[in-house]
Amino acid sequence: MKVLYTWLKEFVDTRLSPREIQDALTMAGVEVSSCRYLGEGMEDVVVSRILEMAPHPNAEKLSLCRVTDEKREYRIVCGARNMKTGDVVALAREGARLPNGMQIGKAKIRGQVSEGMLCSEQELGLAEESPGIMILPADTEVGNPLAPAIGMADWLLTIE
């Protein structure tokens, strides 16, 4: 049985952390085969907005995007074609490590600096395949961490 930590807390008044609940259940003879944070690997991914898009001067299939997380603006080189100016997207900033293990750093791509990466559902471990970057609802608050914005700031306990 799979149980979300937030769901469990609706029925049990507890201040125990998910790991403490896992330990308590195990000590009571209930086998908990896993306890994992659903937003793992999204800690450094934030909600951002595309302010401007332009063709890459040296690569026909790439775009130059100017995005904001409301604290600062970033220049991003992107190969996806499914987004437009004004879209709300997931931005992995320099230093982020994605769920698939990819480490994000500043890079020069065909002569243009990219200060991060706009992420697809696949790169975030949310889908097996993804046709382009993840487009969030327009009213998603820019600047917030991605995991809570998409309902992934929870723990999943797998109980046998």
LINRABEL-V126108 format. One record per residue. N is the residue number from 1. RES is the residue in three letters. PSI is psi in whole degrees, 0 to 359 (none if undefined). Layout:
N_RES_PSI + N_RES_PSI
This chain:
1_MET_138 + 2_LYS_131 + 3_VAL_128 + 4_LEU_140 + 5_TYR_315 + 6_THR_324 + 7_TRP_316 + 8_LEU_320 + 9_LYS_342 + 10_GLU_334 + 11_PHE_338 + 12_VAL_121 + 13_ASP_104 + 14_THR_151 + 15_ARG_7 + 16_LEU_145 + 17_SER_166 + 18_PRO_319 + 19_ARG_323 + 20_GLU_323 + 21_ILE_317 + 22_GLN_312 + 23_ASP_317 + 24_ALA_317 + 25_LEU_318 + 26_THR_317 + 27_MET_334 + 28_ALA_1 + 29_GLY_9 + 30_VAL_125 + 31_GLU_119 + 32_VAL_107 + 33_SER_337 + 34_SER_155 + 35_CYS_107 + 36_ARG_147 + 37_TYR_124 + 38_LEU_334 + 39_GLY_16 + 40_GLU_131 + 41_GLY_355 + 42_MET_9 + 43_GLU_326 + 44_ASP_21 + 45_VAL_128 + 46_VAL_159 + 47_VAL_130 + 48_SER_170 + 49_ARG_138 + 50_ILE_119 + 51_LEU_327 + 52_GLU_146 + 53_MET_143 + 54_ALA_155 + 55_PRO_145 + 56_HIS_131 + 57_PRO_341 + 58_ASN_7 + 59_ALA_115 + 60_GLU_326 + 61_LYS_7 + 62_LEU_155 + 63_SER_153 + 64_LEU_124 + 65_CYS_141 + 66_ARG_118 + 67_VAL_160 + 68_THR_147 + 69_ASP_18 + 70_GLU_351 + 71_LYS_321 + 72_ARG_172 + 73_GLU_151 + 74_TYR_146 + 75_ARG_126 + 76_ILE_131 + 77_VAL_128 + 78_CYS_141 + 79_GLY_351 + 80_ALA_155 + 81_ARG_4 + 82_ASN_7 + 83_MET_168 + 84_LYS_167 + 85_THR_134 + 86_GLY_343 + 87_ASP_147 + 88_VAL_127 + 89_VAL_171 + 90_ALA_122 + 91_LEU_120 + 92_ALA_113 + 93_ARG_166 + 94_GLU_132 + 95_GLY_346 + 96_ALA_147 + 97_ARG_117 + 98_LEU_163 + 99_PRO_332 + 100_ASN_4 + 101_GLY_351 + 102_MET_129 + 103_GLN_128 + 104_ILE_129 + 105_GLY_169 + 106_LYS_136 + 107_ALA_154 + 108_LYS_118 + 109_ILE_112 + 110_ARG_43 + 111_GLY_358 + 112_GLN_136 + 113_VAL_135 + 114_SER_126 + 115_GLU_26 + 116_GLY_201 + 117_MET_137 + 118_LEU_129 + 119_CYS_148 + 120_SER_167 + 121_GLU_323 + 122_GLN_315 + 123_GLU_335 + 124_LEU_1 + 125_GLY_20 + 126_LEU_347 + 127_ALA_153 + 128_GLU_322 + 129_GLU_156 + 130_SER_130 + 131_PRO_349 + 132_GLY_196 + 133_ILE_160 + 134_MET_121 + 135_ILE_122 + 136_LEU_162 + 137_PRO_144 + 138_ALA_334 + 139_ASP_7 + 140_THR_132 + 141_GLU_118 + 142_VAL_140 + 143_GLY_342 + 144_ASN_156 + 145_PRO_147 + 146_LEU_315 + 147_ALA_308 + 148_PRO_328 + 149_ALA_332 + 150_ILE_15 + 151_GLY_24 + 152_MET_12 + 153_ALA_60 + 154_ASP_167 + 155_TRP_145 + 156_LEU_120 + 157_LEU_130 + 158_THR_114 + 159_ILE_129 + 160_GLU_none
